[in-house]
Amino acid sequence: MLIPDKLLNDREYYEHHIRDLTLDSDLGRPVVVQLCGNDVQTIVQAGRKLQEVCDGIDLNLGCPQDAAREGHYGAYLADHKDWPLVQDIGEKSFILGIHLTHAYVHALLVSGMSHSFTVPTSVKIRLGQPVDRTVEFAQRLEASGAAWVTLHARNVSARRRRQGAADLDQVKRLKRNLQIPVISNGNVRDWSNIPENLEYTGADGVMVGETLLGNPCLFANKLPDPVDIALEYLDICRHFPGTASVPTMQTHIRHFVEFQCGRRPWFSKFRSALGSTKSLEDMDALLRTKVERWRGRPPRRWDSDTSDEDDGVDFFSKAVDLSLMLE
C-alpha cells in the first residue's frame, strides 16, 4: 500500500517505489499498485504518476489499522458510521463536475479513479457493519467503475485484525450479487486452501497476504526450507542493494523462520539474535550457523547454493497465473 501524498511530495519515497516497479518487468508483471487516502485529487494525481508502470490501481478500503482510523482512510471510509468524517471533502471536492456528498465519497473516489486512469481501478474492502451492508457497498463500487472487488471477509478491527476465520459465505454472497470479478481474501494457510476456497465461494481468484510472508512459494505449491528461502531472499537483497533496509530484511527473515519454526523452543533466542544484527551479512551468518545449530544441523558453508533456477521460474509463472485467475 502506497501513500499518495508521499508519492507527490517526497521525492525519495517516490523514487524508491518507482525503482521497485521498474526493476524487472518480466518477472514483476502483471502488478497492481494499491493506494490509500480520502482526498480525490491527491489519489488521482498520484495514480497518474504510476499508471505507466503498473497494470491496475487498487483503492484500499479495507485497512483496519490505527493509522487508517486516525487518517480517515482504508476501512474507515467504508463504514457507514464513519461517512460523516469525510463530509468536509464532500463539500469541497468535485470529480468530473459532480459534487461529492459525504454519503457517496467512497463510490465517487472510485469513479474519479476509473475515469482518470489508463489502467483498471479495483477496490479491496472488508465486511460492512452490519454485514448485510457489504453487498450494497460493493454494488455501489461496481456502479462507480470498479473493475473487480476483493473482499477480506473479516470485520474491521484495529486490535484484532485476524481474529477468527474469514466468513467465506459472505464472499459467496458477494459473488452472486456482482457482475464484475470477485476476489476472495482470507483463510489460506497452504496450497490446498486455494482450490477449496474457489470451489466454495465461486470467486474469480484468491488473494493471499499474511501466509505469503512466511511462504512466498505458496502459489508454486511448495514449502521451502526456511533457511533456504531466507538465504535466497538475502541473495536478492544483495543483487538489488538499497532496495530493503536492515529492519525490512529482519522482518522478512523473521516471517520465513517463524512460519515453520515459531513454536520451537529456540525461536525466542532467534528473535533476539536477529534483532541484534546490524547488516545483511550478520543475518546471513546467523542463519548459516546458530539457526542451523539450533535445528540440530551442521553449519552451512558460505558458498552453498540456495537457489534453484527452475523452481524460481516455476514459482513466478504460477504466482502470476494463480494470484489473479481472471478470465
C-alpha positions in Angstrom: 0.0 0.0 0.0 1.4 3.4 -1.1 0.6 6.8 0.4 -0.4 9.2 -2.4 0.7 12.4 -0.6 4.2 11.0 -0.2 4.3 9.9 -3.8 3.6 13.5 -4.7 5.7 15.4 -2.1 8.5 13.0 -1.0 11.0 12.5 -3.9 12.9 9.8 -2.1 9.7 7.9 -1.3 8.6 8.2 -5.0 11.9 7.2 -6.5 12.2 4.2 -4.1 8.8 2.7 -5.2 9.3 3.6 -8.9 12.5 1.6 -8.8 10.7 -1.3 -7.3 8.1 -1.2 -10.1 10.7 -1.0 -12.9 13.5 -3.3 -11.6 12.4 -6.4 -13.6 9.4 -6.0 -15.9 9.5 -9.7 -17.0 9.0 -11.2 -13.5 7.1 -8.3 -12.0 4.1 -8.2 -14.3 1.2 -8.0 -14.0 1.4 -5.8 -11.0 -1.4 -3.8 -9.3 -0.4 -0.8 -7.1 -2.6 -0.1 -4.1 -3.2 3.4 -2.9 -4.9 4.7 0.3 -6.4 8.0 1.3 -9.5 10.1 1.2 -8.6 13.1 -1.0 -9.7 12.6 -4.6 -7.3 14.9 -6.3 -4.3 13.6 -4.4 -5.2 10.0 -5.2 -5.8 10.7 -8.9 -2.6 12.7 -9.2 -0.5 10.0 -7.6 -2.1 7.3 -9.7 -1.4 9.1 -12.9 2.3 9.1 -11.9 2.2 5.3 -11.6 -0.1 4.2 -14.3 2.6 3.7 -16.9 4.5 1.2 -14.7 1.6 -0.9 -13.5 -1.4 -2.9 -14.8 -4.0 -1.6 -12.4 -4.5 0.7 -9.4 -6.4 -0.6 -6.3 -8.1 1.6 -3.7 -7.6 0.3 -0.1 -10.9 0.5 1.6 -10.0 -2.4 3.9 -7.1 -1.3 6.1 -8.2 -1.6 9.8 -5.1 -0.3 11.5 -4.9 2.6 13.9 -3.2 4.8 11.3 -6.1 4.3 8.9 -8.6 5.2 11.6 -6.6 8.3 12.5 -6.1 9.3 8.9 -9.7 8.6 7.9 -8.9 6.2 5.1 -9.0 2.4 4.5 -11.8 0.5 6.1 -13.0 3.7 7.9 -14.2 5.2 4.7 -16.4 2.1 4.1 -18.1 2.0 7.5 -21.4 3.9 7.4 -20.9 5.4 10.9 -17.6 7.0 9.6 -19.0 8.6 6.5 -19.6 11.9 8.2 -15.9 12.1 8.9 -15.3 12.8 5.2 -18.1 15.4 4.9 -15.6 18.3 4.5 -14.2 16.5 1.5 -17.7 16.1 0.1 -18.4 19.8 0.5 -15.2 21.0 -1.3 -14.3 18.3 -3.9 -15.5 17.8 -7.4 -14.9 14.9 -9.8 -15.8 15.5 -13.5 -18.2 18.2 -12.5 -20.0 16.0 -9.9 -20.4 17.5 -6.4 -19.5 15.0 -3.8 -21.8 14.4 -0.9 -20.4 12.7 2.2 -22.5 9.6 1.8 -21.1 8.8 -1.6 -17.4 9.8 -1.2 -16.2 6.2 -1.3 -18.0 5.5 -4.5 -17.0 8.7 -6.2 -13.4 8.1 -5.2 -13.6 5.0 -7.4 -15.5 6.9 -10.1 -12.8 9.5 -10.2 -10.1 6.9 -10.4 -11.7 4.8 -13.0 -12.3 7.8 -15.3 -8.8 9.2 -14.8 -6.5 6.3 -15.3 -5.5 4.3 -18.4 -5.4 1.1 -16.3 -8.3 -0.6 -14.4 -9.3 0.5 -11.0 -10.1 -2.1 -8.3 -11.1 -2.0 -4.7 -10.3 -4.0 -1.6 -12.9 -4.0 1.2 -13.8 -5.7 4.5 -17.2 -6.8 5.8 -19.6 -4.0 6.3 -21.2 -3.1 9.6 -23.7 -4.6 9.7 -22.5 -7.4 7.5 -25.6 -7.2 5.3 -24.4 -3.8 4.0 -21.4 -5.4 2.3 -23.2 -6.3 -0.9 -24.8 -2.8 -1.1 -21.5 -1.2 -0.6 -19.8 -3.4 -3.3 -22.6 -2.7 -5.8 -22.0 1.0 -5.4 -18.4 0.5 -6.2 -19.2 -1.7 -9.2 -21.6 1.0 -10.5 -18.8 3.6 -10.0 -16.4 1.8 -12.3 -14.5 -0.8 -10.2 -13.1 -3.5 -12.5 -13.1 -6.0 -9.7 -13.6 -6.2 -5.9 -11.5 -8.0 -3.4 -13.3 -9.0 -0.1 -11.3 -9.7 3.0 -14.2 -11.4 4.8 -13.4 -10.3 8.3 -14.8 -7.4 10.4 -12.9 -4.1 10.8 -10.9 -4.1 14.0 -7.6 -2.3 14.6 -6.9 -4.5 17.6 -7.9 -7.9 16.3 -7.3 -7.8 12.6 -7.2 -11.5 12.0 -9.1 -13.0 14.9 -11.2 -15.9 13.8 -11.8 -17.3 10.3 -12.8 -15.2 7.4 -16.5 -15.6 6.6 -16.4 -17.2 3.1 -20.2 -17.3 3.0 -20.1 -13.6 2.5 -17.6 -13.9 -0.4 -20.1 -16.4 -1.9 -22.9 -14.0 -1.4 -21.0 -11.1 -2.9 -20.1 -13.2 -6.0 -23.8 -13.9 -6.6 -24.7 -10.2 -6.5 -21.9 -8.6 -8.6 -21.3 -8.7 -12.3 -17.6 -7.9 -12.0 -15.0 -10.4 -10.8 -14.8 -11.0 -7.1 -11.5 -12.0 -5.4 -11.6 -13.9 -2.1 -9.2 -13.0 0.7 -8.7 -15.0 3.9 -8.3 -18.5 5.3 -5.4 -19.5 3.0 -2.7 -21.3 5.0 -1.4 -23.8 2.4 -1.9 -24.7 -1.3 -4.9 -26.9 -0.6 -6.9 -24.0 0.7 -6.8 -22.2 -2.6 -8.9 -24.6 -4.8 -11.1 -25.2 -1.7 -11.8 -21.5 -1.4 -12.5 -21.1 -5.1 -14.9 -24.0 -5.2 -16.8 -23.0 -2.1 -17.1 -19.3 -2.9 -17.3 -19.3 -6.7 -14.8 -16.4 -6.6 -12.8 -15.5 -9.7 -9.5 -15.5 -7.8 -7.8 -15.7 -4.4 -5.7 -13.0 -2.8 -3.2 -14.1 -0.1 -1.4 -11.8 2.2 0.0 -13.0 5.6 0.8 -16.5 4.5 3.0 -15.4 1.6 5.2 -13.6 4.1 6.0 -17.0 5.6 6.0 -19.0 2.4 6.5 -16.9 -0.7 6.4 -20.1 -2.8 2.8 -20.9 -1.9 1.5 -20.4 -5.4 4.0 -22.8 -6.7 2.6 -25.4 -4.2 5.9 -25.7 -2.4 7.1 -25.2 1.2 10.8 -24.5 1.1 13.2 -25.0 3.9 13.0 -21.8 6.0 16.8 -21.2 6.0 16.9 -21.9 2.2 14.3 -19.3 1.4 15.8 -16.8 3.9 19.2 -17.1 2.3 17.7 -16.8 -1.1 16.0 -13.6 0.0 19.3 -12.2 1.2 20.9 -13.0 -2.1 18.1 -11.0 -3.9 18.8 -8.1 -1.5 22.5 -8.3 -2.5 21.6 -8.2 -6.1 19.4 -5.1 -5.6 21.3 -3.1 -3.0 19.4 -0.3 -1.3 16.0 -1.8 -2.0 15.4 -3.1 1.5 16.6 -1.6 4.8 18.0 -3.7 7.6 14.7 -3.6 9.6 12.8 -4.7 6.5 15.2 -7.6 5.9 14.9 -8.6 9.6 11.1 -8.6 9.3 11.1 -10.8 6.3 13.7 -13.2 7.7 11.6 -13.5 10.9 8.5 -14.4 8.9 10.3 -17.1 6.9 11.6 -18.8 10.1 8.5 -18.2 12.2 6.2 -19.8 9.7 7.7 -23.2 10.3 9.7 -22.8 13.5 7.7 -20.4 15.5 6.9 -22.9 18.2 10.4 -24.3 18.6 12.0 -23.7 22.0 14.8 -21.8 20.4 12.6 -19.3 18.5 12.8 -16.6 21.2 16.6 -16.8 21.1 16.5 -16.4 17.3 14.3 -13.3 17.5 16.6 -11.7 20.0 19.7 -12.6 17.9 18.0 -11.4 14.7 17.1 -8.1 16.4 20.8 -7.6 17.2 22.0 -7.9 13.7 23.3 -4.8 12.0 23.8 -5.9 8.4 22.8 -8.3 5.7 26.0 -10.3 6.4 25.1 -10.5 10.1 21.8 -12.1 9.2 23.4 -14.4 6.7 25.8 -15.6 9.4 23.1 -16.1 11.9 21.1 -18.3 9.6 24.1 -20.4 8.5 25.5 -21.0 12.0 23.2 -20.5 15.0 19.9 -21.3 13.4 21.2 -24.4 11.8 22.8 -25.5 15.0 19.5 -24.9 16.9 17.8 -27.1 14.3 20.3 -29.8 15.0 22.1 -29.4 11.7 25.7 -28.6 10.8 26.6 -25.0 9.9 26.3 -24.2 6.2 29.3 -23.4 4.0 29.4 -19.8 2.8 29.5 -20.9 -0.9 26.4 -23.1 -0.5 24.0 -22.7 -3.4 20.5 -22.0 -2.0 18.8 -21.0 -5.3 17.1 -23.2 -7.9 16.6 -21.5 -11.2 13.9 -23.9 -12.4 12.0 -23.5 -9.2 12.3 -19.8 -9.4 10.8 -19.6 -12.9 8.1 -22.1 -11.9 7.2 -20.0 -8.9 6.8 -16.7 -10.7 4.9 -18.1 -13.6 2.4 -19.9 -11.3 2.2 -17.0 -9.0 1.1 -14.7 -11.8 -1.5 -17.2 -13.1 -2.9 -18.2 -9.8 -2.9 -15.0 -7.9 -5.2 -13.4 -10.4 -7.2 -16.2 -12.1 -9.2 -13.6 -14.0 -10.6 -14.8 -17.3 
